[in-house]
């Protein structure tokens, strides 16, 4: 005769015993987690930033600046490294102004059409169906992040409980968004 714990395990394995999911909340990032930001946005945003650098007075053509940005990106993807490297390479008269223009362009590049990874929606829906609360926390320029969320259709997706967009001005940081989710769900206390 099976022991009580073995009976519970057998019922659970058969699906007849409703249990609380072990994972009750998942927080997803947006870029390169739910969609291919690198493939769909990075080159476009760096080209946009290259144009801004040239307009801000960098003495080079847009294509040369774009190629230099992508080379610097492969060395280190941090924008401060990329902007400094490109400004140094083309001997910018005012590197700070050129970098500032590049960052503004990079974070405000028009969004256009975007496509989720093939497994993103099925995963979100699978988790939600099993009682897992799904959240998205992403960082960037709020208007651009909203446009990406809308282009991906995530603003209308019922399997996502809430989307928090952390911003460069630190009006909402990622840490603050995590605390809001913690308070909202009552988890992690």
C-alpha positions in Angstrom: 0.0 0.0 0.0 1.4 3.4 -1.0 2.3 5.9 1.8 0.3 9.2 2.0 3.2 11.3 0.4 3.4 8.8 -2.5 -0.4 9.1 -3.0 -0.1 13.0 -3.1 2.8 12.8 -5.6 0.9 10.4 -7.8 -2.3 12.6 -7.8 -0.1 15.7 -8.6 1.6 13.8 -11.4 -1.8 12.8 -12.8 -3.0 16.5 -12.7 -5.9 15.8 -10.4 -4.5 17.7 -7.4 -4.6 21.5 -7.9 -1.4 23.1 -6.5 0.0 26.6 -6.3 2.7 27.0 -9.0 6.2 27.0 -7.6 7.0 30.1 -9.6 4.3 32.7 -9.0 5.7 35.7 -10.7 8.1 36.3 -13.7 9.6 39.6 -14.6 10.7 39.8 -18.3 13.0 42.4 -19.8 11.9 43.5 -23.3 15.0 44.0 -25.4 16.6 40.7 -26.5 14.4 38.8 -24.1 10.9 38.9 -25.8 12.2 40.2 -29.2 15.4 40.4 -31.0 16.5 44.0 -30.3 20.0 43.4 -31.6 18.7 42.2 -35.0 15.8 44.6 -35.3 17.0 47.8 -33.6 20.7 48.0 -32.8 22.0 48.8 -36.3 19.1 51.2 -37.0 19.7 53.1 -33.7 23.5 53.3 -34.3 22.9 54.7 -37.8 20.5 57.2 -36.4 23.1 58.2 -33.7 25.8 58.4 -36.5 23.7 60.9 -38.3 23.2 63.0 -35.1 27.0 63.0 -34.5 27.6 64.3 -38.0 24.9 67.0 -37.5 26.5 67.9 -34.2 29.7 68.8 -35.9 31.7 65.5 -36.2 34.0 65.9 -39.2 33.1 62.7 -41.1 30.5 61.1 -43.3 27.5 59.3 -41.8 28.6 55.9 -43.2 32.1 56.2 -41.8 30.8 57.2 -38.4 28.3 54.3 -38.5 31.0 51.8 -39.3 33.2 53.2 -36.5 30.2 53.0 -34.1 29.7 49.3 -34.9 33.4 48.5 -34.5 33.4 50.2 -31.1 30.2 48.3 -30.3 31.9 45.0 -30.9 34.7 46.0 -28.5 32.3 47.2 -25.8 28.5 47.8 -26.3 28.3 50.6 -23.6 27.3 53.8 -25.3 29.8 55.9 -23.3 32.6 53.7 -24.8 31.1 53.9 -28.3 30.6 57.7 -28.3 34.1 58.3 -26.8 35.8 56.0 -29.2 34.1 57.6 -32.3 34.7 61.1 -31.0 38.4 60.3 -30.5 38.7 58.6 -33.9 37.3 61.6 -35.8 38.9 64.2 -33.4 35.6 65.8 -32.3 36.1 69.5 -31.4 33.4 69.2 -28.7 33.2 65.5 -27.8 30.6 66.0 -25.0 28.2 67.8 -27.4 28.7 65.1 -30.1 28.2 62.3 -27.5 25.1 64.0 -26.1 23.6 64.3 -29.6 24.4 60.6 -30.3 22.7 59.4 -27.0 19.6 61.5 -27.6 19.3 60.1 -31.1 20.0 56.6 -30.0 17.4 56.6 -27.4 14.8 58.4 -29.5 15.2 56.6 -32.8 11.8 55.9 -34.4 10.6 52.4 -33.7 8.9 51.0 -36.9 7.8 47.4 -37.2 9.0 44.9 -34.6 8.4 41.1 -34.2 8.4 39.0 -31.1 10.6 35.9 -30.8 8.4 33.0 -32.0 8.2 31.5 -28.4 7.5 34.7 -26.5 3.6 34.8 -26.7 3.2 31.1 -26.2 5.5 31.2 -23.1 3.7 34.2 -21.6 0.3 32.6 -22.2 1.5 29.2 -20.8 2.7 30.8 -17.6 -0.4 32.9 -17.2 -2.7 29.9 -17.7 -0.9 28.2 -14.8 -1.4 31.1 -12.5 2.0 32.8 -12.9 1.8 36.6 -12.9 3.8 38.1 -15.8 5.4 41.5 -15.7 7.8 43.4 -18.1 10.4 45.9 -16.8 12.4 47.6 -19.5 14.8 50.6 -19.5 15.1 53.4 -22.0 13.4 56.6 -23.3 9.7 56.2 -22.2 8.2 57.3 -25.5 10.4 54.9 -27.4 9.8 52.0 -25.0 6.0 52.6 -25.2 6.3 52.6 -29.0 8.2 49.2 -28.9 5.6 47.7 -26.5 2.8 48.9 -28.9 4.7 47.7 -32.1 5.0 44.3 -30.5 1.4 44.1 -29.4 2.3 43.6 -25.8 0.2 46.6 -24.6 -2.9 44.5 -25.6 -1.6 41.1 -24.3 -3.8 39.8 -21.4 -1.2 37.4 -20.1 0.9 40.4 -19.0 -0.3 41.9 -15.8 1.7 45.2 -16.0 4.5 46.8 -17.9 7.0 49.1 -16.1 9.3 51.3 -18.1 12.4 52.5 -16.3 13.8 55.7 -17.8 17.2 57.4 -18.2 16.1 60.3 -16.0 15.5 57.9 -13.1 11.9 59.0 -12.7 11.4 55.2 -12.4 14.4 53.0 -11.9 14.4 49.2 -12.5 14.9 48.7 -8.8 11.8 50.9 -8.0 9.8 48.9 -10.6 10.9 45.6 -8.9 9.7 47.0 -5.5 6.3 48.0 -7.1 5.9 44.5 -8.4 6.9 43.1 -5.0 4.2 45.3 -3.3 1.6 44.5 -5.9 2.1 40.7 -5.7 2.9 40.5 -2.0 5.8 38.2 -3.0 9.3 38.2 -1.6 8.5 39.4 1.9 
